[in-house]
Structures are given as structure tokens and as C-alpha cells.
Amino acid sequence: MALSIKSAEADRLARELSDLTGESLTMAVTEALRERIERKKRSGGDDLDSLLDRIQDACGRARVLDGRSADEILGYDASGLPT
């Protein structure tokens, strides 16, 4: 099965990796792809972190609909007792 690389940069990087590792071009590309796939599988949290950052940013930009403190909204007084 053939893989056609039509990017000069991709070709250059693959050849550089092959030269650095002493592997064949095919092996260098195969190992690089395998390592990248494993990293992506392990870093599933990166997407979650990004999502949580976007949610936090959106919440920070939201206008305040109720100016009361959380304790006031929940009904607790300064002593922490329900009112």
C-alpha cells in the first residue's frame, strides 16, 4: 500500500527523522505516527481542559442576573445559619 506525501516539509521532516534515528523512511514515519496516536489517546484530558477553559471564560463574561452573594441566595446569615 502506498502513501503519497505531497508536502515538501513533511518529506523533509520524515527524512530528517530517518537520518536521526537510523531507521528506514517507512519505519521512521510508522513509529512517529504510532507515537503521536498514543499521545493523543493518553491526552484525552487536554480536550476537557480546553473545554473547561472556554466554559470558564464564557461564565466570566456573563452578566450578573442576581447581585446577592451565594449565601444570601441560599438563605444563610453571617453566622452560617439558615434564615
C-alpha positions as CSV (number, residue, x, y, z in Angstrom):
1,M,0.0,0.0,0.0
2,A,1.4,3.4,-1.0
3,L,1.3,6.7,0.9
4,S,1.9,9.7,-1.3
5,I,3.3,12.7,0.5
6,K,2.9,15.9,-1.4
7,S,4.3,18.3,1.1
8,A,8.0,19.3,0.9
9,E,8.0,20.0,4.6
10,A,6.6,16.6,5.5
11,D,9.1,14.9,3.2
12,R,12.0,16.9,4.8
13,L,10.8,16.1,8.3
14,A,10.4,12.4,7.6
15,R,13.9,12.2,6.1
16,E,15.4,14.2,9.0
17,L,13.8,11.8,11.5
18,S,15.0,8.8,9.4
19,D,18.6,10.2,9.4
20,L,18.5,11.0,13.2
21,T,17.1,7.5,14.2
22,G,18.9,5.4,11.6
23,E,15.6,3.9,10.7
24,S,14.3,3.4,7.2
25,L,12.0,6.2,6.0
26,T,9.0,3.8,6.3
27,M,9.9,2.8,9.8
28,A,10.5,6.4,11.0
29,V,7.2,7.5,9.7
30,T,5.4,4.5,11.1
31,E,6.9,5.0,14.6
32,A,6.2,8.7,14.5
33,L,2.6,8.1,13.7
34,R,2.3,5.4,16.3
35,E,3.8,7.6,19.0
36,R,1.5,10.5,18.0
37,I,-1.6,8.3,18.1
38,E,-0.6,7.0,21.6
39,R,0.0,10.6,22.8
40,K,-3.4,11.7,21.6
41,K,-5.1,8.7,23.2
42,R,-3.4,9.4,26.5
43,S,-4.0,13.2,26.4
44,G,-7.8,13.0,26.2
45,G,-7.8,15.4,29.2
46,D,-6.4,18.1,27.0
47,D,-9.6,18.4,25.2
48,L,-11.5,18.5,28.5
49,D,-9.2,21.2,29.9
50,S,-9.7,23.3,26.8
51,L,-13.5,22.9,27.1
52,L,-13.4,23.8,30.8
53,D,-11.3,26.9,30.0
54,R,-13.8,28.0,27.3
55,I,-16.7,27.5,29.8
56,Q,-14.9,29.5,32.5
57,D,-14.2,32.3,30.0
58,A,-17.9,32.4,28.9
59,C,-19.1,32.4,32.5
60,G,-16.7,35.2,33.4
61,R,-18.2,37.3,30.6
62,A,-21.8,36.6,31.5
63,R,-23.7,39.4,33.1
64,V,-24.8,39.1,36.7
65,L,-28.5,38.5,37.0
66,D,-28.7,38.5,40.8
67,G,-26.3,40.7,42.8
68,R,-26.8,38.7,46.0
69,S,-24.0,36.6,47.4
70,A,-24.2,32.8,47.3
71,D,-25.0,32.7,51.0
72,E,-27.8,35.2,50.5
73,I,-29.3,33.3,47.6
74,L,-29.1,30.0,49.6
75,G,-30.6,31.7,52.7
76,Y,-27.7,31.7,55.2
77,D,-26.9,34.6,57.5
78,A,-23.5,35.9,58.6
79,S,-23.2,33.1,61.2
80,G,-23.8,30.5,58.6
81,L,-27.2,29.6,59.9
82,P,-30.3,29.4,57.7
83,T,-32.5,32.4,57.8
